[in-house]
C-alpha cells in the first residue's frame, strides 16, 4: 500500500510540475534508455507515451569519450532560448562530473525541494555520500534514485 501511495504522490508532483511549465512533453537526457509501464513507446524507443497523453522524450547519448557531457552542456546552454517543449526537464550525470551540474552557480539543476520533494523524507535511507554528491553547500539538487 505504501508503494502505491508513494507512486501516486510522485505522479502528483510530476503533474504539478507539468502544469507549472504548461507543457505537453518531458525531455530526459541520459546514457541509457529504460522500459516503462506506459501506454506505448515509439518504435525507435526515443518517445514514451503515458496514458494521460504526456510524452517523455529520451535524448540518449553515449558516455564514451565525453560525448554525453558535451551534448548535455550544449543543450543546457540553450535552455533560456529553447521552446517550452525543447527544454530539459531531467538529466543524468555520473559521480565523476555531477558537481559541475549541482553547483548553485551552474544554475542548471533545481533544488529538489522546489519540486515538492522532501529530501529528508524521500531519501532518508540514502547513503550520505550520495546525498552530498548531488548537493551544493545549501540544498540537494539531485538523487541517485527516483522511484517512479
DAMOWO-V192838 format. One record per residue. N is the residue number from 0. BURIAL is 1 if it has 16 or more other ideal C-beta (glycine too) atoms within 10 Angstrom, else 0. D_CENTER is the distance of its C-alpha to the mean C-alpha in Angstrom with 2 decimals. Layout:
BEGIN
N&BURIAL&D_CENTER, N&BURIAL&D_CENTER
END
This chain:
BEGIN
0&0&25.38, 1&0&22.97, 2&0&20.28, 3&0&20.87, 4&0&20.72, 5&0&17.44, 6&0&15.95, 7&0&17.63, 8&0&16.37, 9&1&12.69, 10&0&13.60, 11&0&15.42, 12&0&12.64, 13&1&10.49, 14&0&13.91, 15&0&14.69, 16&1&11.72, 17&1&12.77, 18&0&16.33, 19&0&15.84, 20&0&14.41, 21&0&17.16, 22&1&15.32, 23&0&15.79, 24&1&12.86, 25&1&9.11, 26&1&8.42, 27&1&6.10, 28&1&7.84, 29&1&9.05, 30&0&12.51, 31&0&13.22, 32&0&12.96, 33&0&13.55, 34&0&15.71, 35&0&14.83, 36&0&17.59, 37&0&17.60, 38&0&20.37, 39&0&20.25, 40&1&18.62, 41&0&20.08, 42&0&22.71, 43&0&20.89, 44&0&17.69, 45&0&15.50, 46&0&15.18, 47&1&14.67, 48&1&16.71, 49&1&16.35, 50&0&19.65, 51&0&19.17, 52&0&18.93, 53&1&15.22, 54&0&14.17, 55&1&10.98, 56&1&11.62, 57&1&10.84, 58&1&11.83, 59&0&13.19, 60&0&15.22, 61&0&17.34, 62&0&17.01, 63&0&20.81, 64&0&22.64, 65&0&19.71, 66&0&18.82, 67&1&15.05, 68&1&15.17, 69&0&17.68, 70&0&15.82, 71&1&12.58, 72&0&15.01, 73&0&16.87, 74&1&14.12, 75&1&12.99, 76&0&16.72, 77&0&17.13, 78&0&14.68, 79&0&17.68, 80&0&19.71, 81&0&17.34, 82&0&18.06, 83&0&15.85, 84&0&14.70, 85&0&14.12, 86&1&11.67, 87&1&8.20, 88&1&5.69, 89&1&2.46, 90&1&4.64, 91&1&6.72, 92&1&9.98, 93&0&13.18, 94&0&15.43, 95&0&17.83, 96&0&15.93, 97&1&13.11, 98&0&15.55, 99&0&15.64, 100&1&12.22, 101&1&12.50, 102&0&16.04, 103&0&16.70, 104&0&18.86, 105&0&16.19, 106&0&14.68, 107&1&11.38, 108&1&9.03, 109&0&9.92, 110&1&11.64, 111&1&10.21, 112&0&13.69, 113&0&13.30, 114&0&10.94, 115&0&13.80, 116&1&12.66, 117&0&15.80, 118&1&14.93, 119&0&18.60, 120&0&18.72, 121&1&15.49, 122&1&15.67, 123&0&19.46, 124&0&20.06, 125&0&17.61, 126&0&19.56, 127&0&20.22, 128&0&19.53, 129&1&15.90, 130&1&15.49, 131&0&17.46, 132&1&15.67, 133&1&12.37, 134&1&14.63, 135&1&17.04, 136&0&20.50, 137&0&19.62, 138&1&16.26, 139&1&13.30, 140&1&10.15, 141&1&8.13, 142&1&9.29, 143&0&10.55, 144&0&10.26, 145&0&8.72, 146&0&11.54, 147&0&11.14
END
